[in-house]
Amino acid sequence: MFRRSTSTPAVKTTPAASLASGKQAYEARRAAKAGVSLERWMADKQKRAQSELDSARKARVKAQAKPGLLRRLLERAHKPL
C-alpha cells in the first residue's frame, strides 16, 4: 500500500544533526568541555554505547552458559532421591 523511496538522500546527516536543538546544545557544551568537536563527541558517545551493549550481551551469554562442576554437584545433592 505504501511505497518507500529507494533513493538515498543527497544530504548526509550526522548524529548531531538529528538531535533536537536543546539536546544538541547540551551535547555541544559537553563536547566543548571535553575539548573535542561535536561530531567527534557524538561518534565517541555512540562507540561507548555500542561497547556497553556488546559487554552486556557477552555477560548475558556467559550467564546462560552451562553451570560449572561445583554448581552441578550442589544442584544434584539438593535433589530428592
Secondary structure as UniProt FT lines:
FT   TURN            15..18
FT   HELIX           21..34
FT   HELIX           38..63
FT   HELIX           69..78
//
